[in-house]
């Protein structure tokens, strides 16, 4: 009985974290320069964030790679226009990357 209750509690806690992470990621996205070039569903200067999530679905280490691209910038992954480095901390970059990869 204890194992069942503990499992249900752990599952409930895990499910409650997902919406909070999504909300935190969205708010962070809106507070940084990301939205000047990216939209969630449509290509602007850069790709739609859902396209980024789809391209990286199931790729090992995608969150760390994407966090590095967000923080340090990148070029050539989505065409000739470079993505500049962004004023984010390592933790913010990881939060943004994890959020982007959660988009469907």
Secondary structure, DSSP 8 states (H G I E B T S, - for coil): -HHHHHHHHHHHHHHHHHHHHHHHHHHHHHHSGGGGTB-SSSBSSS--HHHHHHHHTT-TTHHHHHHHHHHH-B-SSSSSS-B---S--HHHHHHHHHHHHH--
